[in-house]
Structures are given as C-alpha cells and as structure tokens.
Amino acid sequence: MTQRVELATVLDRLAVDGLVTEYAVAVDDGDWEAYRRLFTADGRADYRSAGGIEGDAGQIAAWLARTMRLFPMRQHLIVNRRVRFGVLEQDVGDTARVQADYVNPMRFAGADDGPSEPDFVCGGRYAFAFLRTEEGWRLREVVVREKWRRAPRGQEAAG
C-alpha cells in the first residue's frame, strides 16, 4: 500500500466511524430529520430483533419518533467497531461494513422526574452497511441484533 492509499483509508475509516456516532446521537437526541439524512435514498433499517419494524429510513424514523417517546432519557454506547471496506464497480473503497456492539440504557417516561438511573437497558450488535456517495458516506442499511434486555416486570418497550 502506498502512503496515499493508506491516508485515504484512514480518512474513510474516520468518516464511517463518525457516521456511526452521528447515528447514535440522532437517536439519543430524537433528531429524526438528522437520522433520515444519514441514509442513502434507498437506505433501510431492521429493528425487528428488538421488537420493532423493518423499513426505509423515513418509515423507521417515524416509528422511532413514536416509540422513543416512551424513553425521554436514552444513551447509546456503540463500541468494538470492526470496519471492512469493499469494492463496488471495480473501485476500491466504495462500500463499507461496520459491526459494532451496543449497550443502550434508557429511562421510561413517567418514572421519577430528574436524572436518575435507567430502568430499561438492552444490548446487542449492529450491522451497518455504508455507501460512498457524492455527498460523502451514507448508511445503506442498519440491522439491529438485540441479544439481551433488562426491564421492570410488566414493562414492554417495543411498539
């Protein structure tokens, strides 16, 4: 690898990693317009393993906007990111895949006012697929694979 290729790879890796962070911040802050902008025009997400839906970015953003009202306090922690770049139409680096683990503590609405510990926590693994576009890297697909959850008895979070 030449230094130029190595530098380009580092820059792409930083851009893709930054997009994963923007994804988490958009969900945690409830910025559904920012969430939609992270995706390609044909971008999709699949939250079915967490009791959610599968659909295009607009459908998912609308579903998240409704569902996340249950949790006024939420904080994604996305860690252990493994980045792999791929080839599209013989041009190296047009696609990327990131596998990352997550822990997501949240607090149900109506629980004590003010900051306090979360009463719903889930964890699992994300599979992100990215595409380089004229506007930069964008999400083409997000798949959530929930592995575990802890919730108060009788509380269901999915909608």
BASEVO-104896 format. One record per residue: residue number from 1; x, y, z of N, C-alpha, C in turn. Coordinates in pm, whole numbers, padded with zeros to 5 digits. Atoms other than C-alpha are relative to their C-alpha. Example, Ala and Ser with C-alpha at 12.3 -4.5 7.8 and 13.67 -1.06 7.14 Angstrom:
- 1; 00089; -00119; 00000; 01230; -00450; 00780; 00090; 00120; 00000 $
- 2; -00082; -00119; -00006; 01367; -00106; 00714; -00077; 00109; 00073 $
// end
This chain:
- 1; 00083; -00118; 00000; 00000; 00000; 00000; 00088; 00125; 00000 $
- 2; -00074; -00126; 00000; 00123; 00346; -00079; -00050; 00087; 00114 $
- 3; 00042; -00091; -00107; 00111; 00625; 00175; -00130; 00071; -00034 $
- 4; 00122; -00068; 00043; -00160; 00796; -00030; -00122; -00089; 00023 $
- 5; 00111; 00093; -00020; -00382; 00486; -00021; -00025; -00020; 00149 $
- 6; 00016; 00016; -00143; -00316; 00439; 00349; -00070; 00122; 00062 $
- 7; 00062; -00121; -00050; -00411; 00802; 00419; -00148; 00005; -00038 $
- 8; 00140; 00002; 00044; -00730; 00770; 00213; -00081; -00100; 00082 $
- 9; 00068; 00102; -00080; -00820; 00454; 00405; -00026; 00050; 00141 $
- 10; 00017; -00057; -00134; -00765; 00628; 00739; -00111; 00105; -00001 $
- 11; 00105; -00102; 00009; -00982; 00922; 00629; -00138; -00062; -00018 $
- 12; 00128; 00068; 00017; -01257; 00687; 00511; -00044; -00067; 00130 $
- 13; 00032; 00066; -00126; -01239; 00494; 00836; -00053; 00102; 00102 $
- 14; 00047; -00105; -00090; -01275; 00817; 01035; -00139; 00049; -00039 $
- 15; 00131; -00047; 00047; -01570; 00926; 00820; -00109; -00100; 00033 $
- 16; 00098; 00105; -00029; -01751; 00593; 00860; -00024; -00007; 00151 $
- 17; 00013; 00003; -00145; -01682; 00588; 01233; -00081; 00121; 00050 $
- 18; 00076; -00119; -00036; -01814; 00944; 01259; -00147; -00014; -00030 $
- 19; 00141; 00022; 00036; -02134; 00840; 01084; -00070; -00091; 00100 $
- 20; 00056; 00085; -00105; -02189; 00564; 01341; -00033; 00085; 00123 $
- 21; 00024; -00089; -00114; -02156; 00827; 01613; -00118; 00092; -00028 $
- 22; 00114; -00087; 00036; -02396; 01062; 01428; -00131; -00077; 00010 $
- 23; 00118; 00086; -00012; -02645; 00773; 01412; -00044; -00007; 00146 $
- 24; 00033; 00013; -00142; -02629; 00721; 01790; -00052; 00132; 00056 $
- 25; 00040; -00131; -00051; -02657; 01094; 01863; -00139; 00038; -00052 $
- 26; 00132; -00032; 00056; -02956; 01137; 01628; -00110; -00076; 00074 $
- 27; 00100; 00079; -00072; -03144; 00853; 01801; -00013; 00050; 00144 $
- 28; 00005; -00042; -00140; -03050; 00965; 02152; -00063; 00138; 00016 $
- 29; 00055; -00137; -00007; -03142; 01330; 02081; -00139; 00011; -00062 $
- 30; 00130; -00006; 00065; -03458; 01241; 01889; -00002; 00092; -00120 $
- 31; -00010; -00086; 00119; -03337; 01430; 01581; -00027; -00087; -00123 $
- 32; 00040; 00096; 00104; -03531; 01232; 01323; 00031; 00051; -00140 $
- 33; -00043; -00054; 00131; -03450; 01466; 01034; 00148; -00033; -00022 $
- 34; -00142; 00036; 00010; -03078; 01417; 01103; 00014; -00150; -00024 $
- 35; -00001; 00145; 00020; -03146; 01042; 01125; -00023; -00034; -00147 $
- 36; 00031; 00026; 00142; -03304; 01042; 00776; 00116; 00039; -00092 $
- 37; -00110; -00048; 00085; -03013; 01241; 00629; 00123; -00091; 00002 $
- 38; -00113; 00092; -00009; -02766; 00972; 00739; -00006; -00110; -00106 $
- 39; 00023; 00113; 00089; -02913; 00726; 00487; 00006; 00039; -00148 $
- 40; 00015; -00016; 00145; -02891; 00683; 00111; -00150; 00006; -00030 $
- 41; 00141; -00009; 00039; -03216; 00738; -00080; -00073; -00133; 00017 $
- 42; 00061; 00132; -00013; -03279; 00362; -00072; 00036; -00068; 00132 $
- 43; -00046; 00055; -00128; -03144; 00315; 00283; -00113; -00061; 00081 $
- 44; 00099; 00074; -00079; -03323; 00072; 00514; 00058; -00033; 00137 $
- 45; -00041; 00045; -00133; -03313; -00038; 00875; -00094; -00111; 00046 $
- 46; 00075; 00115; -00049; -03429; -00350; 01054; 00017; -00009; 00152 $
- 47; 00000; 00004; -00146; -03518; -00331; 01424; -00085; -00116; 00052 $
- 48; 00092; 00107; -00040; -03728; -00650; 01432; 00050; -00083; 00117 $
- 49; -00049; 00083; -00110; -03498; -00839; 01670; -00019; 00069; 00135 $
- 50; 00024; -00076; -00122; -03564; -00562; 01925; -00149; 00029; 00017 $
- 51; 00144; -00018; -00011; -03941; -00586; 01878; -00054; 00111; -00087 $
- 52; 00040; -00112; 00084; -03952; -00314; 01613; -00043; -00042; -00139 $
- 53; 00041; 00021; 00139; -04007; -00291; 01240; 00121; 00003; -00091 $
- 54; -00099; -00011; 00108; -03812; -00308; 00915; -00060; 00090; -00104 $
- 55; 00052; -00088; 00104; -03842; -00038; 00651; 00102; 00099; -00047 $
- 56; -00092; -00103; 00048; -03693; 00257; 00472; 00026; 00101; 00111 $
- 57; -00043; -00092; -00105; -03525; 00536; 00667; -00114; 00089; 00049 $
- 58; 00114; -00082; -00040; -03840; 00751; 00667; -00097; -00075; 00089 $
- 59; 00090; 00081; -00081; -04060; 00471; 00800; 00060; -00027; 00138 $
- 60; -00067; 00030; -00127; -03804; 00384; 01066; 00005; 00125; 00088 $
- 61; -00006; -00124; -00077; -03761; 00749; 01172; -00135; 00030; 00062 $
- 62; 00134; -00024; -00054; -04139; 00783; 01215; -00031; -00097; 00113 $
- 63; 00021; 00101; -00104; -04155; 00459; 01414; 00082; 00034; 00125 $
- 64; -00085; -00037; -00114; -03861; 00565; 01633; -00055; 00122; 00073 $
- 65; 00055; -00121; -00063; -04019; 00907; 01693; -00116; -00036; 00094 $
- 66; 00112; 00044; -00086; -04332; 00735; 01831; 00051; -00083; 00117 $
- 67; -00045; 00095; -00101; -04151; 00460; 02021; 00089; 00065; 00105 $
- 68; -00096; -00059; -00094; -03878; 00672; 02178; -00064; 00100; 00095 $
- 69; 00071; -00083; -00098; -04141; 00891; 02348; -00012; -00072; 00134 $
- 70; 00004; 00079; -00123; -04152; 00606; 02599; 00124; 00024; 00085 $
- 71; -00130; -00012; -00067; -03790; 00688; 02688; 00057; 00141; -00016 $
- 72; -00055; -00134; 00014; -03715; 01057; 02741; 00150; 00006; 00029 $
- 73; -00144; 00009; -00024; -03369; 00956; 02867; 00052; -00126; -00068 $
- 74; -00061; 00114; 00069; -03159; 00737; 02640; 00142; 00037; -00038 $
- 75; -00141; -00025; 00031; -02791; 00696; 02567; 00060; -00125; -00064 $
- 76; -00067; 00109; 00071; -02643; 00469; 02301; 00149; 00000; 00031 $
- 77; -00144; 00018; -00010; -02297; 00336; 02367; 00036; -00105; -00105 $
- 78; -00033; 00091; 00110; -02162; 00182; 02045; 00150; -00021; 00002 $
- 79; -00141; 00033; -00023; -01830; 00002; 02091; 00045; -00119; -00086 $
- 80; -00058; 00116; 00070; -01598; -00262; 01944; -00033; 00002; -00149 $
- 81; 00034; -00020; 00141; -01637; -00127; 01591; 00102; -00070; -00089 $
- 82; -00086; 00066; 00099; -01498; -00352; 01318; -00040; 00051; -00137 $
- 83; 00027; -00063; 00130; -01472; -00173; 00983; 00065; -00083; -00109 $
- 84; -00051; 00071; 00119; -01433; -00353; 00649; -00044; 00078; -00123 $
- 85; 00033; -00070; 00124; -01415; -00177; 00313; -00014; -00100; -00113 $
- 86; 00027; 00090; 00111; -01544; -00335; -00006; 00018; 00069; -00133 $
- 87; -00018; -00046; 00138; -01544; -00293; -00380; -00136; 00008; -00068 $
- 88; 00121; -00018; 00080; -01824; -00159; -00599; 00043; 00047; -00137 $
- 89; -00034; -00036; 00138; -01783; -00149; -00975; 00150; 00023; -00017 $
- 90; -00146; 00001; 00016; -01407; -00216; -00951; 00071; 00120; 00062 $
- 91; -00064; -00115; -00064; -01339; 00099; -00746; 00011; -00030; 00149 $
- 92; -00023; 00041; -00138; -01184; 00003; -00414; -00050; 00107; 00097 $
- 93; 00039; -00089; -00108; -01343; 00154; -00108; -00134; 00070; -00015 $
- 94; 00130; -00064; 00017; -01693; 00244; -00231; -00104; -00046; 00101 $
- 95; 00093; 00053; -00098; -01864; 00033; 00033; 00077; -00029; 00130 $
- 96; -00060; 00036; -00129; -01802; -00035; 00399; -00104; -00071; 00083 $
- 97; 00086; 00069; -00097; -01944; -00261; 00664; 00062; 00020; 00137 $
- 98; -00046; -00015; -00138; -01922; -00199; 01035; -00087; -00091; 00085 $
- 99; 00068; 00079; -00101; -02011; -00449; 01301; 00040; 00060; 00133 $
- 100; -00029; -00066; -00127; -02039; -00291; 01645; -00099; -00045; 00106 $
- 101; 00084; 00036; -00113; -02171; -00389; 01984; -00061; 00127; 00060 $
- 102; 00062; -00116; -00064; -02408; -00162; 02173; -00057; -00038; 00136 $
- 103; 00073; 00004; -00125; -02542; -00106; 02521; -00083; 00127; 00000 $
- 104; 00090; -00114; 00011; -02843; 00121; 02541; -00083; 00014; 00127 $
- 105; 00080; -00027; -00119; -02957; 00240; 02885; -00104; 00109; -00029 $
- 106; 00109; -00097; 00020; -03291; 00424; 02886; -00084; 00007; 00128 $
- 107; 00091; -00015; -00114; -03546; 00551; 03137; -00141; 00021; -00054 $
- 108; 00139; -00011; 00042; -03920; 00507; 03096; -00056; 00137; 00036 $
- 109; 00072; -00124; -00029; -04134; 00821; 03074; -00088; -00023; 00121 $
- 110; 00086; 00011; -00117; -04327; 00891; 03390; 00073; -00049; 00123 $
- 111; -00079; 00038; -00117; -04055; 00748; 03611; 00048; 00129; 00064 $
- 112; -00040; -00119; -00077; -03927; 00989; 03874; 00058; 00110; -00087 $
- 113; -00054; -00114; 00074; -03857; 01337; 03738; 00146; 00021; 00036 $
- 114; -00140; -00030; -00023; -03497; 01444; 03704; 00090; -00117; -00034 $
- 115; -00095; 00105; 00036; -03183; 01248; 03634; 00003; -00111; 00104 $
- 116; -00011; 00117; -00087; -03165; 00900; 03777; 00045; -00117; -00085 $
- 117; -00052; 00114; 00074; -03055; 00557; 03680; -00105; -00053; -00099 $
- 118; 00093; 00055; 00099; -03205; 00386; 03375; -00078; -00118; 00058 $
- 119; 00076; 00115; -00043; -03480; 00132; 03425; -00025; -00097; -00115 $
- 120; 00006; 00092; 00114; -03454; -00030; 03082; 00137; 00004; -00066 $
- 121; -00132; 00008; 00063; -03124; -00149; 02936; -00002; -00117; -00097 $
- 122; -00011; 00109; 00096; -03064; -00352; 02623; 00138; 00003; -00064 $
- 123; -00130; 00008; 00065; -02759; -00468; 02435; -00005; -00098; -00115 $
- 124; -00006; 00090; 00115; -02662; -00641; 02117; 00107; 00044; -00097 $
- 125; -00097; -00031; 00104; -02486; -00587; 01789; -00070; 00065; -00118 $
- 126; 00043; -00066; 00123; -02536; -00351; 01498; 00080; -00055; -00118 $
- 127; -00068; 00024; 00127; -02454; -00439; 01139; -00036; 00119; -00089 $
- 128; 00018; -00118; 00084; -02409; -00117; 00940; 00060; -00027; -00137 $
- 129; -00055; 00005; 00136; -02364; -00107; 00561; 00000; 00143; -00053 $
- 130; -00020; -00137; 00047; -02231; 00215; 00405; 00027; 00001; -00150 $
- 131; -00030; -00022; 00141; -02206; 00350; 00053; 00060; 00140; -00014 $
- 132; -00058; -00131; 00029; -01981; 00631; -00066; -00087; 00065; -00107 $
- 133; 00084; -00073; 00095; -02199; 00890; -00241; 00070; 00131; -00035 $
- 134; -00057; -00131; 00033; -02132; 01229; -00397; -00001; 00093; 00120 $
- 135; 00009; -00081; -00122; -02233; 01379; -00061; 00087; -00054; 00112 $
- 136; -00082; 00066; -00103; -01994; 01150; 00130; -00059; -00135; 00036 $
- 137; 00048; 00131; -00044; -02052; 00826; 00316; -00141; 00012; 00055 $
- 138; 00137; 00006; -00051; -02415; 00734; 00388; -00033; -00145; 00037 $
- 139; 00048; 00132; -00039; -02591; 00444; 00555; -00091; -00057; -00108 $
- 140; 00087; 00071; 00094; -02743; 00195; 00317; -00089; -00098; 00077 $
- 141; 00077; 00098; -00079; -02857; -00049; 00585; 00050; 00000; 00144 $
- 142; -00029; 00021; -00142; -02875; -00084; 00963; -00083; -00119; 00044 $
- 143; 00071; 00116; -00056; -02963; -00417; 01122; 00036; -00008; 00147 $
- 144; -00018; 00012; -00144; -03011; -00437; 01497; -00021; -00146; 00038 $
- 145; 00012; 00137; -00051; -02949; -00774; 01659; 00006; 00007; 00152 $
- 146; 00004; -00008; -00145; -03064; -00739; 02017; 00032; -00137; 00057 $
- 147; -00039; 00126; -00064; -02904; -01004; 02239; -00061; -00015; 00139 $
- 148; 00054; 00005; -00136; -03044; -00912; 02580; -00069; 00130; 00035 $
- 149; 00064; -00120; -00054; -03260; -00668; 02772; -00034; -00023; 00146 $
- 150; 00043; 00000; -00140; -03339; -00582; 03131; -00103; 00110; 00014 $
- 151; 00110; -00096; -00015; -03670; -00414; 03203; -00078; -00034; 00126 $
- 152; 00086; 00029; -00115; -03903; -00377; 03501; -00109; -00100; -00040 $
- 153; 00106; 00099; 00027; -04160; -00654; 03527; -00123; 00068; -00057 $
- 154; 00122; -00051; 00060; -04459; -00594; 03304; 00020; 00115; -00096 $
- 155; -00026; -00111; 00093; -04292; -00316; 03104; 00046; -00057; -00132 $
- 156; -00044; 00036; 00134; -04265; -00369; 02731; 00038; 00126; -00074 $
- 157; -00051; -00120; 00064; -04064; -00126; 02522; -00031; 00007; -00148 $
- 158; 00016; -00001; 00145; -04124; -00228; 02163; -00142; 00041; -00036 $
- 159; 00134; -00042; 00041; -04411; -00082; 01970; -00010; -00011; -00143 $
// end
